[in-house]
Amino acid sequence: MISKVEVEEAACIGCGTCWVACPQAFSEHDMGDDLKAVATGALGDQHFMRSAAEGCPTLAISLIDENGVMLFPTEEARAALRATTDW
């Protein structure tokens, strides 16, 4: 069960997928010329939070359970992203 959501600001490209998929857990933050996602501190529906994280093109969203275990991104998801960005 997801108990904490984190967004890595440096990895976020501001595509908006997360705050559209789960506005309870994510919102947009105006960084001047850019929008970035931020965690609101609240939790949304478990399914919607997972969809938002899995839909993030840069894997900037981390989902953490009540024991501090990272539920997403998985190592498989990270490997898949690396494979698509290796030249």
Backbone as CSV, one residue per row, in Angstrom:
resi,resn,N_x,N_y,N_z,CA_x,CA_y,CA_z,C_x,C_y,C_z
1,MET,0.838,-1.181,0.000,0.000,0.000,0.000,0.881,1.241,0.000
2,ILE,0.593,2.180,-0.861,1.369,3.409,-0.985,1.072,4.309,0.214
3,SER,2.127,4.741,0.898,1.925,5.640,2.027,2.672,6.959,1.862
4,LYS,3.527,7.051,0.838,4.275,8.285,0.607,4.583,8.402,-0.877
5,VAL,4.530,9.637,-1.374,4.832,9.940,-2.765,5.926,10.998,-2.772
6,GLU,6.939,10.783,-3.622,8.006,11.774,-3.786,8.170,12.062,-5.270
7,VAL,8.540,13.312,-5.586,8.815,13.699,-6.962,10.232,14.252,-7.013
8,GLU,11.043,13.694,-7.903,12.402,14.185,-8.104,12.337,15.362,-9.076
9,GLU,12.462,16.559,-8.530,12.285,17.769,-9.322,13.216,17.829,-10.526
10,ALA,14.467,17.430,-10.353,15.432,17.501,-11.451,15.050,16.600,-12.617
11,ALA,14.372,15.496,-12.347,13.984,14.565,-13.403,12.659,14.933,-14.051
12,CYS,11.846,15.713,-13.361,10.517,16.072,-13.863,10.631,16.997,-15.074
13,ILE,9.872,16.669,-16.126,9.849,17.516,-17.321,8.556,18.320,-17.422
14,GLY,7.687,18.196,-16.434,6.462,18.998,-16.385,5.426,18.620,-17.418
15,CYS,5.353,17.343,-17.777,4.402,16.926,-18.812,2.953,16.996,-18.330
16,GLY,2.730,16.935,-17.014,1.389,17.073,-16.462,0.624,15.787,-16.273
17,THR,1.185,14.670,-16.678,0.491,13.389,-16.555,0.052,13.120,-15.129
18,CYS,0.922,13.376,-14.174,0.612,13.032,-12.784,-0.492,13.904,-12.198
19,TRP,-0.416,15.207,-12.385,-1.425,16.055,-11.761,-2.774,15.938,-12.452
20,VAL,-2.798,15.456,-13.681,-4.073,15.166,-14.337,-4.624,13.833,-13.833
21,ALA,-3.740,12.822,-13.711,-4.174,11.483,-13.279,-4.600,11.446,-11.817
22,CYS,-3.914,12.229,-10.965,-4.205,12.160,-9.529,-3.963,13.525,-8.872
23,PRO,-4.887,14.455,-9.058,-4.691,15.802,-8.513,-4.680,15.866,-6.988
24,GLN,-5.144,14.820,-6.315,-5.080,14.814,-4.857,-3.629,14.680,-4.383
25,ALA,-2.807,13.951,-5.123,-1.431,13.674,-4.701,-0.388,14.552,-5.386
26,PHE,-0.737,15.144,-6.548,0.236,15.923,-7.320,-0.363,17.254,-7.750
27,SER,0.488,18.253,-7.835,0.058,19.528,-8.399,1.210,20.111,-9.197
28,GLU,0.889,21.097,-10.017,1.927,21.749,-10.798,2.509,22.904,-10.001
29,HIS,3.794,23.102,-10.190,4.502,24.170,-9.499,5.187,25.022,-10.558
30,ASP,4.895,26.305,-10.576,5.467,27.223,-11.554,6.903,27.547,-11.160
31,MET,7.836,27.176,-12.022,9.262,27.414,-11.772,9.786,28.495,-12.715
32,GLY,9.001,29.528,-12.958,9.404,30.571,-13.897,8.977,30.194,-15.297
33,ASP,9.920,29.708,-16.085,9.617,29.301,-17.456,9.114,27.865,-17.550
34,ASP,9.178,27.119,-16.476,8.809,25.715,-16.486,7.753,25.412,-15.432
35,LEU,6.976,24.377,-15.712,6.104,23.787,-14.697,6.742,22.479,-14.276
36,LYS,6.726,22.204,-13.006,7.229,20.951,-12.460,6.151,20.370,-11.567
37,ALA,6.183,19.065,-11.402,5.254,18.404,-10.501,5.784,18.455,-9.079
38,VAL,4.885,18.562,-8.139,5.226,18.458,-6.722,4.194,17.552,-6.059
39,ALA,4.643,16.845,-5.046,3.715,16.051,-4.247,2.964,16.994,-3.324
40,THR,1.662,16.810,-3.210,0.852,17.695,-2.376,0.974,17.377,-0.890
41,GLY,1.473,16.180,-0.584,1.526,15.735,0.806,0.320,14.896,1.177
42,ALA,-0.688,14.929,0.322,-1.873,14.094,0.522,-1.756,12.862,-0.369
43,LEU,-2.538,11.863,-0.053,-2.571,10.671,-0.889,-3.897,10.612,-1.621
44,GLY,-3.838,10.117,-2.838,-5.050,9.915,-3.607,-5.378,8.434,-3.669
45,ASP,-6.243,8.104,-4.565,-6.596,6.712,-4.816,-5.332,5.936,-5.197
46,GLN,-5.158,4.761,-4.615,-3.957,3.948,-4.854,-3.756,3.677,-6.354
47,HIS,-4.820,3.329,-7.038,-4.730,3.035,-8.466,-4.303,4.270,-9.253
48,PHE,-4.866,5.427,-8.928,-4.534,6.655,-9.646,-3.097,7.096,-9.374
49,MET,-2.625,6.918,-8.139,-1.231,7.269,-7.836,-0.283,6.368,-8.618
50,ARG,-0.592,5.072,-8.669,0.260,4.140,-9.429,0.221,4.485,-10.916
51,SER,-0.949,4.803,-11.449,-1.060,5.180,-12.861,-0.239,6.423,-13.163
52,ALA,-0.276,7.386,-12.253,0.500,8.608,-12.446,1.994,8.301,-12.473
53,ALA,2.459,7.487,-11.540,3.885,7.145,-11.483,4.309,6.344,-12.704
54,GLU,3.518,5.363,-13.076,3.861,4.534,-14.230,3.779,5.309,-15.533
55,GLY,2.971,6.371,-15.568,2.846,7.199,-16.765,3.898,8.279,-16.883
56,CYS,4.696,8.461,-15.849,5.735,9.497,-15.884,6.843,9.070,-16.849
57,PRO,7.099,9.856,-17.898,8.089,9.446,-18.895,9.527,9.422,-18.388
58,THR,9.799,10.094,-17.286,11.169,10.131,-16.760,11.331,9.373,-15.449
59,LEU,10.274,8.719,-14.990,10.275,7.989,-13.716,10.664,8.899,-12.548
60,ALA,10.178,10.121,-12.582,10.498,11.097,-11.537,9.687,10.874,-10.259
61,ILE,8.675,10.028,-10.310,7.787,9.798,-9.172,8.155,8.500,-8.477
62,SER,8.338,8.579,-7.176,8.600,7.393,-6.364,7.398,7.136,-5.466
63,LEU,6.992,5.887,-5.408,5.912,5.450,-4.532,6.520,4.580,-3.451
64,ILE,6.248,4.912,-2.197,6.884,4.256,-1.061,5.809,3.713,-0.127
65,ASP,6.051,2.505,0.390,5.062,1.913,1.294,5.332,2.330,2.742
66,GLU,4.498,1.837,3.650,4.568,2.233,5.060,5.853,1.781,5.743
67,ASN,6.581,0.831,5.148,7.856,0.370,5.707,9.064,1.044,5.066
68,GLY,8.817,2.001,4.189,9.902,2.698,3.516,10.434,1.981,2.290
69,VAL,9.731,0.953,1.850,10.145,0.185,0.678,9.629,0.873,-0.582
70,MET,10.528,1.045,-1.559,10.148,1.662,-2.825,9.332,0.665,-3.643
71,LEU,8.076,1.047,-3.925,7.189,0.213,-4.726,7.355,0.488,-6.211
72,PHE,7.648,1.730,-6.542,7.851,2.145,-7.923,8.720,3.387,-7.913
73,PRO,9.646,3.543,-8.842,9.888,2.676,-9.971,10.669,1.432,-9.578
74,THR,10.356,0.363,-10.233,11.060,-0.893,-10.012,12.378,-0.866,-10.777
75,GLU,13.249,-1.769,-10.466,14.507,-1.861,-11.203,14.235,-2.189,-12.671
76,GLU,13.208,-2.981,-12.929,12.844,-3.305,-14.303,12.417,-2.050,-15.067
77,ALA,11.651,-1.186,-14.424,11.223,0.061,-15.064,12.414,0.965,-15.330
78,ARG,13.340,1.038,-14.387,14.552,1.847,-14.588,15.392,1.296,-15.741
79,ALA,15.521,-0.033,-15.815,16.296,-0.658,-16.893,15.644,-0.387,-18.249
80,ALA,14.321,-0.439,-18.294,13.610,-0.170,-19.541,13.822,1.269,-19.985
81,LEU,13.805,2.221,-19.043,14.052,3.619,-19.387,15.476,3.796,-19.886
82,ARG,16.446,3.179,-19.191,17.827,3.272,-19.650,17.999,2.711,-21.053
83,ALA,17.314,1.616,-21.334,17.425,0.991,-22.655,16.898,1.905,-23.755
84,THR,15.896,2.695,-23.462,15.341,3.590,-24.471,16.180,4.843,-24.657
85,THR,17.028,5.155,-23.684,17.825,6.374,-23.784,19.292,6.106,-24.102
86,ASP,19.698,4.832,-24.167,21.067,4.510,-24.546,21.250,4.749,-26.035
87,TRP,22.319,5.447,-26.364,22.592,5.734,-27.777,23.553,4.741,-28.264
